Amino acid sequence: KHREKIKFGNQLTFGLTGTEFDGLYSTLNYQGNVDLYITSRVVINVSIAGTYNNSQNSDTYYLNLTNANSLSYVFSPNTRIKINGYFSRRPELNENQSGVLFQFVTGIGKRN
C-alpha cells in the first residue's frame, strides 16, 4: 500500500475583525506546514503562522509570528500522541512566548 512520505500545506485568509475597544481591523492570516513521515508511525511537523491586523480607525497594527513543531507517534489512523513545541513573537510589543505541550489525539468516524 502507498503511504505518504512528505506533505505540504498552505492557508491564506483575509477578512475583517471587530473589537469592542479598538473598532474594525483588516486581518490577514497565513499558515504553512510540512509533515515529514519518518516511518509509518513517526511524523515530524513544522508549521509557521503569521497574523497581521491593521486598524481601520488609526495607525495601529498587530503582527504575530509563530513557529510550531511537533513529533507524533501514530498508534492507529484515529489515535496518536504528540509533543508540540512553539515559539511566538509580537514585534510591536517586544513580546516572546514559548512552550511545550503534550497532546493525546483520538477521533471517531469513518475514514476513506
DARACOR-V654458 format. One record per residue. N is the residue number from 1. RES is the residue in three letters. PSI is psi as a letter, one per 40 degrees, with the letter a starting at -180 (none if undefined). Layout:
{{N;RES;PSI} {N;RES;PSI}}
This chain:
{{1;LYS;h} {2;HIS;h} {3;ARG;i} {4;GLU;i} {5;LYS;d} {6;ILE;i} {7;LYS;h} {8;PHE;i} {9;GLY;i} {10;ASN;i} {11;GLN;h} {12;LEU;h} {13;THR;i} {14;PHE;i} {15;GLY;a} {16;LEU;h} {17;THR;h} {18;GLY;h} {19;THR;i} {20;GLU;d} {21;PHE;d} {22;ASP;e} {23;GLY;a} {24;LEU;h} {25;TYR;i} {26;SER;h} {27;THR;h} {28;LEU;h} {29;ASN;h} {30;TYR;h} {31;GLN;h} {32;GLY;h} {33;ASN;i} {34;VAL;h} {35;ASP;h} {36;LEU;h} {37;TYR;h} {38;ILE;d} {39;THR;a} {40;SER;e} {41;ARG;e} {42;VAL;h} {43;VAL;h} {44;ILE;h} {45;ASN;h} {46;VAL;h} {47;SER;h} {48;ILE;h} {49;ALA;i} {50;GLY;i} {51;THR;h} {52;TYR;h} {53;ASN;h} {54;ASN;h} {55;SER;h} {56;GLN;e} {57;ASN;e} {58;SER;a} {59;ASP;e} {60;THR;h} {61;TYR;i} {62;TYR;h} {63;LEU;h} {64;ASN;h} {65;LEU;h} {66;THR;h} {67;ASN;h} {68;ALA;h} {69;ASN;i} {70;SER;i} {71;LEU;h} {72;SER;i} {73;TYR;h} {74;VAL;h} {75;PHE;d} {76;SER;i} {77;PRO;d} {78;ASN;e} {79;THR;h} {80;ARG;i} {81;ILE;i} {82;LYS;i} {83;ILE;h} {84;ASN;h} {85;GLY;i} {86;TYR;i} {87;PHE;h} {88;SER;i} {89;ARG;h} {90;ARG;g} {91;PRO;d} {92;GLU;d} {93;LEU;e} {94;ASN;f} {95;GLU;h} {96;ASN;i} {97;GLN;i} {98;SER;i} {99;GLY;i} {100;VAL;h} {101;LEU;i} {102;PHE;h} {103;GLN;h} {104;PHE;h} {105;VAL;h} {106;THR;i} {107;GLY;i} {108;ILE;i} {109;GLY;i} {110;LYS;h} {111;ARG;i} {112;ASN;none}}
